[in-house]
Amino acid sequence: MASIVVTLTTTLGLVSSGNKPPVPFPSLSFSNSKNNARRPRVMVVRATEAAAAQAINPDIRKTEPKVVDSVVASELSKPLTPYCRCWRSGTFPLCDGSHVKHNKATGDNVGPLLLKKE
């Protein structure tokens, strides 16, 4: 089984992927204590092809080439409207709270997108 490997070298602030040379990644920040300031810290993240190939959208509008919705905020009927981001809502694109069950089952932390009417 092939895998994608991303190595984060935190002491240098560099990121490398596969055989490519490391590139700067300035948004990483880590604290250096006196005890471990000189130790290089490396984190390896692996994503298998099977996991990468798994669809996020389980069954919503699968006959469409791409699921796209647009909303005009001034035309919302409620002052605050929750939109689904977990792809499990029975009222998609609106949120019906299905993310709660999804989060408990997977350990994920996804929640709705809240649109406010101005």
C-alpha positions as CSV (number, residue, x, y, z in Angstrom):
1,M,0.0,0.0,0.0
2,A,1.5,3.4,-1.1
3,S,1.2,6.3,1.3
4,I,1.8,10.1,1.2
5,V,4.3,11.2,3.7
6,V,4.6,14.8,4.9
7,T,7.5,15.5,7.3
8,L,7.4,18.7,9.5
9,T,10.8,19.7,10.8
10,T,9.7,22.1,13.5
11,T,13.1,23.4,14.6
12,L,13.8,24.7,11.1
13,G,10.3,25.7,10.2
14,L,10.4,23.6,7.0
15,V,8.0,21.2,5.4
16,S,8.9,18.5,2.9
17,S,6.6,16.1,1.1
18,G,7.9,12.8,-0.5
19,N,11.1,13.4,-2.4
20,K,10.7,17.2,-2.7
21,P,13.1,19.4,-0.9
22,P,11.9,21.2,2.3
23,V,10.2,24.6,1.9
24,P,9.6,27.3,4.5
25,F,6.4,27.0,6.5
26,P,6.3,30.2,8.6
27,S,2.9,29.6,10.2
28,L,4.2,26.9,12.5
29,S,5.2,28.0,15.9
30,F,6.5,25.9,18.8
31,S,7.9,26.7,22.2
32,N,11.5,25.9,23.1
33,S,12.2,25.0,26.7
34,K,15.7,24.8,28.1
35,N,15.4,21.0,28.3
36,N,14.6,20.3,24.6
37,A,15.8,23.4,22.8
38,R,18.6,21.5,21.0
39,R,16.6,18.4,20.1
40,P,15.3,18.3,16.6
41,R,11.6,17.6,16.6
42,V,10.1,15.8,13.6
43,M,6.5,14.8,13.0
44,V,5.5,12.4,10.2
45,V,2.0,12.4,8.9
46,R,0.8,9.6,6.7
47,A,-2.3,9.5,4.6
48,T,-2.9,6.2,2.8
49,E,-4.3,6.1,-0.7
50,A,-7.4,4.4,0.6
51,A,-8.2,7.2,3.0
52,A,-7.4,9.8,0.4
53,A,-9.7,8.2,-2.1
54,Q,-12.7,8.0,0.4
55,A,-15.5,10.4,-0.5
56,I,-16.5,13.1,2.0
57,N,-20.0,13.3,0.6
58,P,-21.8,10.1,1.3
59,D,-24.9,10.5,-0.9
60,I,-25.9,14.1,-1.5
61,R,-26.7,15.0,-5.1
62,K,-24.2,12.5,-6.4
63,T,-25.5,12.8,-10.0
64,E,-24.2,16.4,-10.2
65,P,-20.5,16.9,-11.2
66,K,-20.0,19.3,-8.3
67,V,-22.3,20.3,-5.5
68,V,-22.4,24.1,-5.3
69,D,-24.9,26.3,-3.5
70,S,-25.0,30.1,-3.3
71,V,-27.0,32.2,-0.9
72,V,-27.8,35.9,-0.9
73,A,-27.5,36.9,2.8
74,S,-30.0,39.7,2.6
75,E,-32.6,37.2,1.4
76,L,-32.3,34.8,4.3
77,S,-35.7,34.3,6.1
78,K,-34.2,34.0,9.6
79,P,-31.7,36.2,11.4
80,L,-29.3,33.2,11.8
81,T,-29.3,30.3,9.4
82,P,-27.1,27.2,9.9
83,Y,-25.7,25.5,6.8
84,C,-24.3,21.9,6.8
85,R,-20.6,21.3,6.5
86,C,-20.6,17.6,7.5
87,W,-22.4,16.3,4.4
88,R,-24.8,14.2,6.5
89,S,-27.8,16.6,6.8
90,G,-31.2,15.3,5.7
91,T,-32.1,18.9,4.8
92,F,-28.8,19.7,2.9
93,P,-27.7,22.4,2.3
94,L,-29.3,23.4,5.7
95,C,-28.0,21.9,8.9
96,D,-30.2,19.5,10.8
97,G,-27.8,18.7,13.5
98,S,-26.5,15.4,11.9
99,H,-22.9,16.5,12.7
100,V,-23.5,15.7,16.4
101,K,-23.9,12.0,15.6
102,H,-21.1,12.1,13.1
103,N,-18.7,13.8,15.6
104,K,-19.5,11.2,18.3
105,A,-18.9,8.3,15.9
106,T,-15.7,9.6,14.4
107,G,-14.2,11.9,17.0
108,D,-14.5,14.8,14.5
109,N,-15.4,18.3,15.5
110,V,-17.3,19.6,12.5
111,G,-20.2,22.1,13.0
112,P,-22.4,24.2,10.8
113,L,-21.6,27.4,8.9
114,L,-23.8,30.1,10.5
115,L,-25.0,32.8,8.1
116,K,-26.3,36.0,9.7
117,K,-28.8,38.2,8.0
118,E,-27.8,41.9,8.1
